[in-house]
Each structure stands twice: as C-alpha cells, then as structure tokens.
C-alpha cells in the first residue's frame, strides 16, 4: 500500500532530469562493464602474468576464475548497497560504488607479477577482484532503480535497454578504444610488460567521473515519494501505535529464484558472446591486436543498437512475448554463428560474425532489469533486483570458465560455445515462459 501511494504521489521530474537520470544510470552501468571487459581483453596476457602453466586453456581458465571471483562477491555487494539504496537513496549508493569500482581496478595494474613474488601475486590479484565485486554489486543496486524509476511507465522497457544493454555497449566500446590505444602505445612485448597495467590504471576514469557526475543527479522520484509517505504515516500515528508492516525480501523467495534463473541465462549468453569474443578471435581466428580493437568497437556499437531495440520492443508487445522471441533467436542463431566464425578466414567475415554475435547475445540480457524491477515493490526494489541480478550474473559469468575447461584446446572452442549457449537459451525460454505478465507497472 505504501508503495502504491508513493508512486501515485511521486513528484514528476523535468524532461532534463529524466534524461540525466537515464543517461548517467547508463554511464554508471558502462563504468561497471568497462572494468569487467578490461580483464577479458587482456586475459591471454594475464594468464602468463598471474597464472602461468604448461597448458594454455588451463592458464586461461585461471584468469576466468579470477573474473568469476568478482561475480561471486557481487551478491554480497548487491545486498549491502541494495539495503543502503533502499534506506538512504539510490544516488548516494551509486557514488560510493562507482568510486570503489574504479579504485580497485586501478590497483590491479600496480600488482607485481608471479615471476616477481610468486604465488602471492595471484592471491593479491584475486583479493582485489573480490573487493571489486562488492562495489560492482553496488553499481547494480543503484543504477537500475534510479533510471527506471525516473521515467514514465510506457518507456521503462526502453530505459532498461538503454541502461543495461546500452550501458554495457558503451562500457565495451570504452574498453575497446582503450585497448586499441594502449596496444598502439605499447606494441608487441611492451604490452605484456606495461600495456596491461595501463589498461587497469584507466579504471581511475570511472572513479573520478563517478564522483563528479553521479553526485549531481536528482534522486529517484518513487523513492522520494515513498519517504514522504512513510514520514506522513509516522506523523499521523501515536508513538505507541505499532508500525505498519513493510515489504520483506524473505517473502519474495520464489520471485528471487525465478529472477536468478533469468539473469543467469541472459547474462551467460552475453558473457559467452560479447565477453568471450576477444579470447575467441585471438586464439581461433588469430586476429591482430589493432584489428581486434576495431572489430570490438564495431561490436560494441551493435550491442548498443540491439539493446535499445530489445528494450523498446518489450514496451510495444509486452515483456513476456518479446523475451520468448529473444530466447528462440538466441537458441537458433548463436551456435550457428560461432560455427561460422570458427570457419571464417577473411577479416571481413570475422568482423561480420563478431558484430552479429554481439548484437544477438544482448537480446536476452537488455530487458532483464525492468523485468526484475517490476517484480519488487519500491521499498525493496534495489535490494531485491540487486541480489537476484548479482547471484544470476555470478552463475552466468562462470560460463567462460566452464567453456574453457570443456574445450581443453582452442580448436574445440566453437563446439563448446555452441553447446553452452544452446543450453542457456533453452533454460531462458523456460524461465521466460514461467514469468508472470505485468503491465509495465511498478508497485
């Protein structure tokens, strides 16, 4: 009831404030994904720097395990920052999380290698990945609610596509441009010595911009309205009157579980396309760093366009029908395109398959935020969505490790990826079918 009254009495933002909320929420998401993609882009180098072994795929699995360590800590960060965002506001949580993500990323670039201090090097690297995961979980807890709660209900699917998928594409584009610049400044062996460090140092950009930009955002109108409603109820009641029951996350366990499955599958499909393509093109197609940076930049633009379209379509035809279409398209096309990419020989063919894989891989991912947002009331929306999203992404983000171990050698990557993405697409379809339909409302 409180949330219903809160939405009804929310103060409308100006068009400029709505635009800023969406744009900077997407930027916060971009910073989150930018720091993640940095590791994916330098994974083959990090395999030698922190996880050397006699087997290429085993060393690579070690890097992806470090990537997964970040995702494992995201649920804890989602809970901590989600509660903070629900109690103290979305904007404050976003500022603290953005600064923490950038600083922890930059510190990774200052670490000594395994050749210098032995096993302590991967231990420190893993430790920083765990810390980074807490702050990354906090980014999800704040960016999604601030953006989608600030826009009219009929455009919330579009906002979800812009924030999550569009922000992801911008983050990938930023990482691609940094990778392209750094590989030009530090060519060949110099990249393995210094270039990867500069990649991590660029994480300071997100800290500085986050502190400057997000602190100037307007707070979510739904959250502010809820605070006014709660304050009004408290003023009307006598001090001895019992407090009205508020929503508890424990009452939403079935909802959380379904959201986790959706996010695991949608996130897994994204990580096995956009996330795995840098490694695939290096190991299977043997693409040179300069060409790789250009292809990944084009792929990032495809992710932005596909994400905006994917979110918009859920506003037009409904969340559930659109999600079912996305699941079928992913099931049919992603395995076929990976097979085609493995056989491609010309740079044009490689680029075409990579762009298409990146676009299709974001279909199931882009509208997830609004689908999760609409499952929870305003009083627990940040924590409910953040916990569901981060647990799901911890599971989905582990898929690159699984694929690297299954493949054993680079020659088996396309088959392993085809099987993994097919299984995820089927599971996504089942979860989407089980998702109850809501008419674009936040309650």
C-alpha positions as CSV (number, residue, x, y, z in Angstrom):
1,X,0.0,0.0,0.0
2,X,2.8,2.4,0.9
3,X,4.5,1.8,-2.5
4,X,1.2,2.3,-4.4
5,X,0.6,5.7,-2.7
6,X,4.3,6.6,-3.2
7,X,4.0,6.1,-7.0
8,X,0.7,7.9,-7.1
9,X,2.1,10.9,-5.2
10,X,5.6,11.0,-6.8
11,X,6.8,14.4,-7.9
12,X,7.3,14.4,-11.7
13,X,10.8,15.2,-12.9
14,X,11.5,17.7,-15.6
15,X,12.5,16.3,-19.0
16,X,16.1,17.3,-18.4
17,X,16.2,15.5,-15.1
18,X,14.7,12.3,-16.6
19,X,17.2,12.4,-19.5
20,X,20.0,12.9,-17.0
21,X,18.8,10.0,-14.8
22,X,18.7,7.6,-17.8
23,X,22.0,8.8,-19.3
24,X,24.0,8.8,-16.1
25,X,22.5,5.5,-15.0
26,X,23.6,4.0,-18.3
27,X,27.0,5.7,-17.7
28,X,27.3,4.0,-14.3
29,X,26.5,0.7,-15.9
30,X,29.1,1.4,-18.6
31,X,31.8,2.0,-15.9
32,X,30.8,-1.3,-14.3
33,X,31.1,-3.2,-17.6
34,X,34.2,-1.2,-18.6
35,X,36.1,-2.5,-15.6
36,X,35.0,-6.1,-16.3
37,X,35.8,-6.0,-20.0
38,X,39.3,-4.8,-19.3
39,X,40.1,-8.1,-17.8
40,X,38.5,-10.0,-20.7
41,X,40.5,-8.0,-23.2
42,X,43.9,-8.8,-21.6
43,X,43.0,-12.4,-20.4
44,X,45.7,-14.1,-22.6
45,X,48.4,-11.8,-21.1
46,X,47.2,-12.2,-17.5
47,X,47.3,-15.9,-18.0
48,X,51.1,-15.6,-18.3
49,X,51.5,-12.8,-15.7
50,X,49.5,-14.3,-12.9
51,X,48.5,-17.9,-13.8
52,X,51.3,-19.5,-15.8
53,X,51.1,-23.2,-16.6
54,X,52.1,-25.7,-19.3
55,X,48.6,-25.7,-20.7
56,X,47.2,-22.6,-22.5
57,X,43.5,-23.3,-21.7
58,X,44.3,-24.2,-18.1
59,X,46.0,-20.8,-17.6
60,X,43.2,-19.1,-19.3
61,X,40.7,-20.8,-17.0
62,X,42.7,-19.4,-14.1
63,X,42.1,-15.9,-15.5
64,X,38.4,-16.5,-15.9
65,X,38.2,-17.9,-12.4
66,X,39.5,-14.6,-11.2
67,X,36.8,-13.0,-13.3
68,X,34.3,-15.3,-11.6
69,X,35.6,-14.3,-8.2
70,X,34.4,-10.8,-8.8
71,X,31.0,-12.1,-9.8
72,X,30.8,-14.3,-6.7
73,X,31.1,-11.2,-4.5
74,X,28.5,-9.2,-6.4
75,X,25.6,-10.7,-4.5
76,X,27.1,-9.5,-1.2
77,X,27.7,-6.1,-2.7
78,X,24.1,-6.1,-4.1
79,X,22.7,-6.8,-0.6
80,X,24.8,-4.3,1.2
81,X,24.4,-1.5,-1.3
82,X,20.8,-2.5,-2.1
83,X,19.8,-2.0,1.5
84,X,21.7,1.2,1.6
85,X,19.9,2.4,-1.6
86,X,16.5,1.4,-0.3
87,X,17.1,3.2,3.0
88,X,19.3,6.2,2.1
89,X,18.7,6.7,-1.6
90,X,19.8,5.4,-5.0
91,X,22.1,8.4,-5.8
92,X,24.3,8.0,-2.7
93,X,24.8,4.3,-3.3
94,X,25.8,5.0,-6.9
95,X,28.5,7.5,-6.0
96,X,30.2,5.2,-3.4
97,X,30.0,2.2,-5.6
98,X,31.4,3.9,-8.7
99,X,34.4,5.3,-6.8
100,X,35.1,1.9,-5.2
101,X,35.0,0.0,-8.6
102,X,37.4,2.4,-10.2
103,X,40.0,2.4,-7.4
104,X,40.0,-1.4,-7.0
105,X,40.5,-1.8,-10.8
106,X,43.4,0.7,-10.9
107,X,45.2,-1.1,-8.0
108,X,45.3,-4.3,-10.1
109,X,47.6,-2.5,-12.5
110,X,50.1,-1.9,-9.7
111,X,50.5,-5.5,-8.6
112,X,53.8,-7.4,-9.0
113,X,53.7,-10.5,-11.2
114,X,54.1,-14.1,-10.3
115,X,57.6,-14.0,-11.6
116,X,58.4,-11.4,-9.0
117,X,56.7,-12.5,-5.8
118,X,55.5,-16.0,-6.7
119,X,52.1,-17.3,-5.6
120,X,51.4,-14.1,-3.6
121,X,50.8,-12.3,-6.9
122,X,47.7,-14.3,-7.9
123,X,46.5,-14.2,-4.3
124,X,46.6,-10.4,-4.3
125,X,45.0,-10.2,-7.7
126,X,42.2,-12.5,-6.5
127,X,41.8,-10.4,-3.4
128,X,41.3,-7.2,-5.4
129,X,38.9,-9.0,-7.7
130,X,36.8,-9.9,-4.6
131,X,36.8,-6.3,-3.3
132,X,35.9,-5.1,-6.8
133,X,33.0,-7.5,-6.8
134,X,31.4,-5.9,-3.7
135,X,31.4,-2.5,-5.3
136,X,30.2,-3.8,-8.7
137,X,27.3,-5.4,-6.9
138,X,26.6,-1.9,-5.5
139,X,26.5,-0.4,-9.0
140,X,23.6,-2.7,-9.9
141,X,21.8,-1.8,-6.7
142,X,21.7,1.9,-7.6
143,X,21.9,2.4,-11.4
144,X,18.9,0.3,-12.5
145,X,16.4,1.7,-10.0
146,X,17.4,5.4,-10.3
147,X,17.0,5.2,-14.1
148,X,13.8,3.1,-14.5
149,X,12.0,4.8,-11.5
150,X,12.6,8.2,-13.1
151,X,10.8,7.6,-16.4
152,X,7.2,7.1,-17.4
153,X,5.9,3.5,-17.3
154,X,5.3,3.3,-21.0
155,X,9.0,3.8,-21.7
156,X,10.6,1.7,-18.9
157,X,11.5,-1.2,-21.2
158,X,13.3,1.3,-23.4
159,X,15.1,2.7,-20.3
160,X,16.1,-0.8,-19.3
161,X,17.6,-1.4,-22.8
162,X,19.5,1.9,-22.7
163,X,20.8,1.4,-19.1
164,X,21.8,-2.2,-19.1
165,X,22.4,-3.2,-22.7
166,X,23.3,0.3,-23.9
167,X,25.5,0.9,-20.9
168,X,27.1,-2.4,-21.5
169,X,27.8,-1.5,-25.1
170,X,29.3,1.9,-24.1
171,X,31.4,0.1,-21.5
172,X,32.6,-2.3,-24.1
173,X,33.3,0.5,-26.5
174,X,35.3,2.4,-23.9
175,X,37.3,-0.7,-23.2
176,X,37.8,-1.4,-26.9
177,X,39.1,2.1,-27.5
178,X,41.4,2.0,-24.5
179,X,42.6,-1.4,-25.7
180,X,43.2,-0.1,-29.2
181,X,45.1,3.0,-27.9
182,X,47.2,1.0,-25.4
183,X,48.2,-1.6,-27.9
184,X,49.3,1.1,-30.2
185,X,51.4,2.8,-27.5
186,X,52.8,-0.5,-26.2
187,X,53.1,-2.8,-29.2
188,X,54.3,-6.4,-29.1
189,X,56.2,-7.4,-25.9
190,X,55.8,-4.0,-24.4
191,X,52.1,-4.7,-23.9
192,X,52.8,-7.8,-21.9
193,X,55.2,-5.8,-19.7
194,X,53.4,-2.4,-19.3
195,X,50.4,-2.2,-21.5
196,X,48.1,-4.4,-19.4
197,X,48.9,-2.3,-16.4
198,X,47.8,0.9,-18.2
199,X,44.6,-0.9,-19.1
200,X,43.8,-1.3,-15.4
201,X,45.0,2.2,-14.5
202,X,42.3,3.5,-16.8
203,X,39.8,2.4,-14.1
204,X,40.6,5.7,-12.4
205,X,38.5,7.4,-15.0
206,X,35.3,5.8,-13.7
207,X,36.2,6.8,-10.1
208,X,36.7,10.5,-11.0
209,X,33.8,10.8,-13.3
210,X,31.5,8.9,-10.9
211,X,32.4,11.2,-8.1
212,X,31.8,14.3,-10.3
213,X,28.7,13.3,-12.2
214,X,26.6,11.0,-10.0
215,X,26.8,13.3,-7.0
216,X,24.9,15.9,-9.1
217,X,22.0,13.6,-10.1
218,X,18.4,14.0,-8.9
219,X,17.1,11.3,-6.6
220,X,14.5,8.7,-7.8
221,X,11.0,10.3,-7.6
222,X,9.5,6.9,-6.5
223,X,12.0,6.6,-3.6
224,X,11.4,10.2,-2.5
225,X,7.7,9.7,-2.6
226,X,8.0,6.6,-0.5
227,X,10.0,8.5,2.1
228,X,7.3,11.2,2.2
229,X,4.5,8.6,2.5
230,X,6.3,6.8,5.4
231,X,7.0,10.1,7.1
232,X,3.4,11.1,6.8
233,X,2.2,7.8,8.3
234,X,4.6,8.2,11.2
235,X,3.4,11.7,11.9
236,X,-0.3,10.6,12.0
237,X,0.3,7.7,14.4
238,X,0.8,7.9,18.1
239,X,4.2,6.9,19.4
240,X,2.7,3.7,20.9
241,X,1.0,2.6,17.7
242,X,2.5,-0.4,16.0
243,X,4.4,0.3,12.8
244,X,2.7,-0.8,9.6
245,X,4.2,-3.9,8.1
246,X,6.7,-3.2,5.3
247,X,7.8,-5.5,2.5
248,X,10.5,-8.1,3.3
249,X,12.8,-9.7,0.8
250,X,12.2,-13.1,2.6
251,X,8.6,-13.0,1.4
252,X,9.8,-12.9,-2.3
253,X,12.0,-16.0,-2.3
254,X,10.1,-17.7,-5.3
255,X,10.3,-14.4,-7.2
256,X,14.0,-14.1,-6.5
257,X,14.7,-17.6,-7.6
258,X,13.0,-17.1,-11.0
259,X,14.8,-13.9,-11.5
260,X,18.1,-15.6,-10.7
261,X,17.4,-18.2,-13.5
262,X,16.5,-15.5,-16.0
263,X,19.6,-13.5,-15.2
264,X,21.9,-16.5,-15.1
265,X,20.8,-17.4,-18.6
266,X,20.6,-13.9,-20.1
267,X,23.9,-12.9,-18.5
268,X,25.6,-16.2,-19.5
269,X,24.6,-15.6,-23.2
270,X,26.0,-12.1,-23.0
271,X,29.3,-13.2,-21.5
272,X,29.6,-16.1,-24.0
273,X,29.2,-13.7,-26.9
274,X,30.5,-10.2,-26.2
275,X,32.6,-11.4,-23.3
276,X,34.2,-14.3,-24.9
277,X,34.7,-12.9,-28.4
278,X,38.1,-11.2,-27.6
279,X,39.6,-14.5,-26.5
280,X,37.9,-16.5,-29.3
281,X,39.2,-14.2,-32.0
282,X,42.7,-14.2,-30.6
283,X,43.0,-18.0,-30.1
284,X,40.9,-19.3,-33.0
285,X,41.0,-16.6,-35.7
286,X,44.4,-15.2,-34.7
287,X,43.3,-11.6,-35.2
288,X,46.0,-9.0,-34.6
289,X,45.5,-6.5,-31.7
290,X,44.8,-3.5,-33.9
291,X,42.2,-5.3,-36.0
292,X,40.7,-6.8,-32.8
293,X,40.3,-3.4,-31.3
294,X,38.4,-2.2,-34.3
295,X,36.2,-5.2,-34.6
296,X,35.3,-5.0,-30.9
297,X,34.5,-1.3,-31.2
298,X,32.0,-2.1,-34.0
299,X,30.6,-4.9,-31.9
300,X,30.1,-2.5,-29.0
301,X,28.0,-0.2,-31.3
302,X,26.0,-3.3,-32.3
303,X,25.3,-4.1,-28.7
304,X,24.1,-0.5,-28.0
305,X,21.7,-0.6,-31.0
306,X,20.4,-4.1,-30.3
307,X,19.9,-3.3,-26.6
308,X,17.8,-0.2,-27.2
309,X,15.7,-2.1,-29.7
310,X,15.3,-5.1,-27.4
311,X,14.1,-2.9,-24.5
312,X,11.8,-0.8,-26.7
313,X,10.1,-3.9,-28.1
314,X,9.1,-5.1,-24.7
315,X,7.2,-1.8,-24.3
316,X,5.4,-2.4,-27.6
317,X,4.5,-6.1,-27.4
318,X,4.9,-6.9,-23.7
319,X,7.8,-8.3,-21.7
320,X,7.0,-12.0,-21.9
321,X,6.3,-12.3,-25.7
322,X,9.4,-10.3,-26.5
323,X,11.6,-12.5,-24.2
324,X,10.3,-15.6,-25.8
325,X,11.2,-14.3,-29.2
326,X,14.7,-13.4,-27.9
327,X,15.2,-16.9,-26.5
328,X,14.3,-18.6,-29.8
329,X,16.5,-16.3,-31.8
330,X,19.4,-17.0,-29.5
331,X,18.9,-20.7,-29.5
332,X,18.9,-20.9,-33.3
333,X,21.5,-18.3,-34.3
334,X,24.3,-18.2,-31.7
335,X,25.6,-21.8,-32.2
336,X,25.4,-21.4,-36.0
337,X,27.3,-18.1,-35.9
338,X,30.1,-19.4,-33.7
339,X,30.5,-22.3,-36.1
340,X,30.7,-19.8,-39.0
341,X,33.2,-17.6,-37.0
342,X,35.5,-20.6,-36.5
343,X,35.5,-21.2,-40.3
344,X,35.9,-17.6,-41.3
345,X,39.2,-16.7,-42.9
346,X,38.9,-13.1,-44.1
347,X,38.9,-10.2,-41.7
348,X,35.5,-9.0,-43.1
349,X,33.9,-12.3,-42.4
350,X,35.3,-12.4,-38.9
351,X,34.1,-8.9,-38.2
352,X,30.6,-9.7,-39.6
353,X,30.2,-12.7,-37.3
354,X,31.5,-10.9,-34.3
355,X,29.1,-7.9,-34.7
356,X,26.1,-10.2,-35.2
357,X,27.1,-12.4,-32.2
358,X,27.4,-9.3,-30.0
359,X,24.0,-8.0,-31.2
360,X,22.1,-11.2,-30.7
361,X,23.9,-12.0,-27.4
362,X,22.4,-8.9,-25.9
363,X,18.8,-9.6,-26.8
364,X,18.0,-11.7,-23.7
365,X,20.1,-9.5,-21.5
366,X,18.9,-6.0,-22.2
367,X,15.3,-6.1,-20.9
368,X,16.2,-8.1,-17.7
369,X,16.5,-5.0,-15.4
370,X,12.9,-3.8,-16.0
371,X,11.6,-7.4,-15.7
372,X,13.3,-7.7,-12.3
373,X,12.3,-4.2,-11.3
374,X,8.7,-4.9,-11.8
375,X,8.8,-8.0,-9.6
376,X,9.5,-5.9,-6.4
377,X,7.9,-3.0,-4.5
378,X,9.7,0.3,-4.2
379,X,10.7,-0.3,-0.6
380,X,12.9,-3.3,-1.5
381,X,13.4,-2.8,-5.3
382,X,17.1,-2.0,-5.1
383,X,17.9,-4.9,-2.8
384,X,15.6,-7.4,-4.5
385,X,16.8,-6.7,-8.0
386,X,20.4,-6.4,-7.0
387,X,20.5,-9.7,-5.1
388,X,18.7,-11.5,-8.0
389,X,20.8,-9.9,-10.6
390,X,24.2,-10.4,-8.9
391,X,23.6,-14.0,-8.0
392,X,22.4,-14.7,-11.5
393,X,25.4,-13.0,-13.0
394,X,27.8,-14.9,-10.7
395,X,26.4,-18.1,-12.2
396,X,26.2,-16.8,-15.8
397,X,29.6,-15.2,-15.5
398,X,31.1,-18.6,-14.6
399,X,30.3,-19.9,-18.1
400,X,33.6,-18.7,-19.7
401,X,35.4,-20.9,-17.1
402,X,33.2,-23.9,-17.9
403,X,33.7,-23.4,-21.6
404,X,37.5,-23.0,-21.3
405,X,37.7,-26.3,-19.3
406,X,35.4,-28.2,-21.6
407,X,37.2,-27.1,-24.8
408,X,40.6,-28.2,-23.5
409,X,42.1,-26.7,-26.6
410,X,41.3,-23.7,-28.8
411,X,40.2,-26.0,-31.6
412,X,37.3,-27.2,-29.5
413,X,36.0,-23.7,-28.5
414,X,33.3,-23.3,-31.2
415,X,31.7,-26.7,-30.2
416,X,31.8,-25.9,-26.5
417,X,30.3,-22.5,-27.0
418,X,27.6,-23.8,-29.3
419,X,26.6,-26.4,-26.6
420,X,26.7,-23.9,-23.7
421,X,24.8,-21.2,-25.5
422,X,22.2,-23.7,-26.6
423,X,21.6,-25.0,-23.1
424,X,21.4,-21.4,-21.7
425,X,18.9,-20.4,-24.4
426,X,16.6,-23.3,-23.6
427,X,16.7,-22.6,-19.9
428,X,16.0,-18.9,-20.6
429,X,12.9,-19.8,-22.7
430,X,11.6,-22.0,-19.8
431,X,12.1,-19.2,-17.3
432,X,10.6,-16.6,-19.5
433,X,7.5,-18.8,-20.0
434,X,7.1,-19.1,-16.2
435,X,7.5,-15.4,-15.7
436,X,4.1,-13.8,-14.8
437,X,3.0,-11.0,-17.1
438,X,2.9,-7.5,-15.6
439,X,1.6,-4.5,-17.5
440,X,4.7,-2.3,-17.2
441,X,3.8,-1.3,-13.6
442,X,6.0,-0.7,-10.6
443,X,4.0,-1.2,-7.4
